[in-house]
Amino acid sequence: MFNRLNKVKIHCWGGLGSQLNAWAMAEAVRQKFKNKSVEIILHTGGVTKRTSELQFLATKFEIKIIEDFQNHKERDLKLHSFPAFITKILKFTLDKLRVIMTDETDSILYRMKNWTLSLRGHYSNETLSDQIIYSMFTEIMNNKNYKTDATHGIKNNLGIHYRLGDLLRLSQKSFVNPETLGRFYLDFFSAHLIENIYVYSDSPSFARSSLGVYLDSSTKYLDKDIWSTLIELCNHKYFIGTNSKISIWVALFRMVKDFEANICLPISMKDSLSKVYPKIIESPNAIFY
């Protein structure tokens, strides 16, 4: 019983970007409540089925995977059932008591109490320290056997992250307009010496057809595994991201490596990023388009 009461469970739905958010939350919780154990619970449910990307943290945190993915029809039926209604009321009550925190605001750690047992961490806007971000990046390098490219500051390469995937078919979410991205690139290109362009996308054919009119014909369109995508984007001299949690984490990792690293992100992300990492507003090479 004591072990259960002394444990904080951090629930997460989503891919690597969401899981990195949950990991960062786990680090922040451990800093604030040093005597509590932390368990990261990764749910496979959501719009698309997700898998765990954080198993290498099993020696540091408890990692649990819950297989709760359902198709749209099954999910809609359960959402409108009587048990779901009762569960919703119970969660609302426990949230008010700070026992189980089901909302995702920018003040979770501030509102969290010693008796808090559970919270959500995949959309966290908590302010992160350099220490947490850098320690995460170092741990990724060590455990995933990736190396940072020591010459990336010499090579004038541009990495573009164009996350599409399920955004192409979700009405409630949108991807960055290719014309907006393309026109920003043309302005960026005119002000910087760029030798090679790499577009990382989970829908490379769409990216090629929509961005090809703006980018050089020698541009390489890559569909790599998510870890390789993240690390390689950290290595290029220039970086243009889109509305994706992975783009945010690339920006954070680039900045803790080098405060003057080039970072370009959509203007819609500026307010959120200024909360997560206020230093980004002070960076001389951070551009919001």
C-alpha positions in Angstrom: 0.0 0.0 0.0 2.8 2.4 0.9 4.6 1.7 -2.4 1.4 2.5 -4.3 0.8 5.7 -2.5 4.5 6.7 -3.0 4.3 6.2 -6.7 3.4 8.7 -9.4 2.0 7.3 -12.7 2.5 9.4 -15.8 0.2 8.4 -18.6 1.0 9.0 -22.3 -0.7 8.5 -25.6 1.1 9.1 -28.8 4.4 8.5 -30.6 7.9 9.5 -29.8 7.3 13.2 -29.4 4.5 12.6 -26.8 6.7 10.0 -25.1 9.6 12.5 -24.8 7.1 14.9 -23.2 6.2 12.1 -20.7 9.9 11.4 -20.0 10.6 15.1 -19.4 7.7 15.2 -17.0 9.0 12.1 -15.2 12.4 13.8 -14.8 10.7 17.0 -13.5 8.5 15.1 -11.0 11.5 13.2 -9.7 13.3 16.5 -9.1 10.4 17.9 -7.2 9.4 14.8 -5.2 12.8 13.1 -4.7 11.4 10.3 -2.5 8.7 9.2 -4.9 9.0 6.5 -7.6 7.8 7.3 -11.1 6.1 5.0 -13.5 5.6 5.9 -17.2 2.5 4.3 -18.7 2.5 4.2 -22.5 -1.0 3.7 -24.0 -1.2 2.2 -27.5 -4.6 3.9 -28.0 -5.3 7.0 -30.0 -6.0 7.9 -33.6 -3.3 5.4 -34.7 -1.7 2.6 -32.8 1.6 3.5 -31.2 4.5 1.5 -29.8 6.9 2.2 -27.0 10.1 4.0 -27.9 11.4 4.3 -24.3 12.2 0.8 -23.3 15.8 1.7 -22.8 14.7 3.8 -19.8 13.5 0.6 -17.9 16.5 0.7 -15.6 15.6 4.3 -14.6 11.8 4.4 -14.5 9.2 1.7 -14.4 7.8 1.4 -18.0 4.3 -0.1 -18.5 2.6 -0.6 -21.8 -1.2 -0.7 -22.0 -2.8 -2.2 -25.1 -5.9 -0.1 -25.4 -6.0 0.8 -29.1 -9.5 0.6 -30.5 -11.0 1.4 -33.9 -13.2 4.5 -34.3 -16.5 2.7 -34.0 -15.5 0.8 -30.7 -14.1 4.0 -29.2 -17.2 6.1 -30.0 -19.5 3.5 -28.5 -17.6 3.4 -25.3 -17.3 7.2 -25.0 -21.1 7.4 -25.0 -21.8 4.5 -22.6 -23.1 4.9 -19.0 -19.9 3.5 -17.4 -17.9 6.1 -19.4 -20.2 8.8 -18.0 -19.7 7.6 -14.4 -15.9 7.3 -15.0 -15.9 10.9 -16.3 -17.6 12.2 -13.1 -15.2 10.2 -10.9 -12.2 11.5 -12.7 -13.5 15.1 -12.4 -13.8 14.7 -8.7 -10.4 13.1 -8.2 -8.9 15.8 -10.4 -10.3 18.5 -8.1 -8.8 16.7 -5.1 -5.4 16.5 -7.0 -5.4 12.8 -6.6 -5.6 11.9 -10.3 -4.9 14.9 -12.6 -6.5 14.4 -16.0 -6.1 17.9 -17.5 -3.0 19.0 -19.3 -2.2 22.6 -18.4 1.1 24.5 -18.1 1.0 24.3 -14.3 0.8 20.5 -13.5 3.9 20.5 -11.4 2.8 23.6 -9.5 -0.7 22.0 -8.7 0.7 18.6 -8.0 0.6 17.5 -4.4 2.3 14.8 -2.3 -0.8 12.7 -2.6 -1.1 12.9 -6.4 -1.1 9.4 -7.8 -1.5 9.9 -11.5 -1.2 12.6 -14.2 -1.0 13.0 -18.0 2.3 14.0 -19.6 2.0 13.8 -23.4 0.9 17.4 -23.9 2.9 19.1 -21.1 3.8 22.7 -21.4 5.9 22.7 -18.2 9.1 24.8 -18.2 12.1 22.5 -18.7 15.6 23.2 -17.5 18.7 22.9 -19.5 19.7 20.1 -17.2 16.7 18.0 -18.0 16.9 18.5 -21.8 20.6 17.9 -22.0 20.5 14.8 -19.8 17.8 13.4 -22.0 19.8 14.1 -25.1 22.9 12.5 -23.6 21.0 9.5 -22.5 19.5 9.1 -26.0 23.0 9.3 -27.5 24.4 6.7 -25.1 21.5 4.2 -25.3 20.5 4.4 -28.9 24.2 4.3 -30.1 23.9 7.5 -32.1 26.7 9.9 -32.6 26.5 13.6 -33.0 28.2 14.9 -36.2 31.1 17.0 -35.1 31.3 18.5 -38.6 27.7 19.6 -38.9 28.7 23.2 -38.2 30.9 23.2 -41.2 28.6 21.5 -43.7 26.0 23.9 -45.0 23.2 21.4 -44.9 19.5 22.1 -44.3 17.2 19.6 -42.7 13.5 20.1 -43.0 11.0 18.1 -40.9 7.6 17.9 -42.7 5.4 15.8 -40.4 2.3 14.6 -42.3 1.1 11.1 -41.7 -2.4 11.0 -40.1 -2.6 14.8 -40.3 -3.5 14.4 -44.0 -6.8 12.7 -43.0 -7.7 14.4 -39.6 -10.1 17.2 -39.8 -9.4 18.5 -36.3 -5.7 18.8 -37.0 -3.8 20.5 -39.8 -0.3 20.4 -41.3 1.8 23.3 -42.4 0.6 24.6 -45.7 3.3 23.6 -48.3 3.1 27.1 -49.9 3.8 28.7 -46.5 6.8 26.4 -45.9 8.0 26.8 -49.5 7.9 30.6 -49.5 9.7 30.7 -46.2 12.4 28.4 -47.5 12.9 30.7 -50.5 13.4 33.7 -48.2 15.7 31.6 -46.0 17.7 30.3 -48.9 18.3 33.9 -50.2 19.9 34.8 -46.8 22.0 31.6 -46.2 24.5 29.5 -48.1 22.9 26.1 -48.4 24.7 23.2 -50.1 22.3 20.2 -49.5 18.7 19.9 -48.6 17.1 16.9 -46.8 13.4 16.7 -46.2 12.4 14.2 -43.5 8.8 13.1 -43.9 6.5 10.2 -43.1 4.8 10.9 -46.4 7.8 11.6 -48.7 5.8 11.3 -52.0 3.3 14.0 -50.8 6.2 16.1 -49.5 8.0 15.9 -52.9 4.9 16.7 -54.9 3.9 19.7 -52.7 7.4 21.2 -52.0 9.2 20.3 -55.2 8.2 23.5 -56.9 10.0 25.5 -54.2 13.0 23.3 -53.4 16.1 22.5 -55.5 15.7 19.5 -57.7 18.6 17.8 -55.9 16.7 17.8 -52.6 16.6 14.4 -51.0 13.2 13.2 -49.5 13.8 10.7 -46.7 11.4 8.5 -44.8 13.6 7.2 -41.9 12.8 5.7 -38.5 11.8 8.3 -36.0 15.0 8.1 -33.9 17.2 8.5 -37.0 15.0 11.4 -38.1 15.4 13.2 -34.7 19.1 12.7 -34.4 20.0 13.7 -38.0 17.9 16.8 -37.8 19.9 17.7 -34.7 23.1 17.4 -36.7 22.4 19.6 -39.8 23.6 23.2 -39.7 20.2 24.6 -40.5 16.8 23.3 -39.4 13.2 24.1 -40.4 10.5 22.3 -38.5 6.7 22.1 -38.7 3.9 21.6 -36.3 5.1 18.5 -34.7 6.3 17.5 -31.2 9.4 16.0 -32.9 10.2 19.3 -34.4 9.9 20.9 -30.9 12.3 18.3 -29.4 14.8 18.8 -32.3 14.7 22.5 -31.5 15.2 21.9 -27.7 18.1 19.5 -28.3 19.8 21.8 -30.8 19.6 24.7 -28.4 21.1 22.9 -25.4 23.9 21.7 -27.6 24.5 25.2 -29.0 22.5 28.2 -27.9 23.2 29.9 -31.2 22.0 26.9 -33.3 19.7 27.8 -36.2 16.0 26.9 -35.5 13.0 27.7 -37.7 9.5 26.8 -36.5 5.9 27.9 -37.3 4.7 31.1 -35.5 1.9 29.0 -34.0 4.4 27.3 -31.8 6.0 30.4 -30.4 3.8 30.9 -27.3 4.0 27.3 -26.3 7.8 27.1 -26.7 8.3 30.3 -24.8 6.7 28.5 -21.8 8.6 25.2 -22.3 12.0 26.9 -22.9 11.9 30.7 -22.4 15.5 31.0 -23.6 14.4 30.3 -27.1 13.0 33.9 -27.4 16.4 35.2 -26.6 18.2 33.0 -29.2 19.7 35.1 -32.0 19.1 32.3 -34.6 15.5 31.3 -33.6 13.1 32.2 -36.3 9.3 31.8 -36.2 7.7 31.9 -39.7 
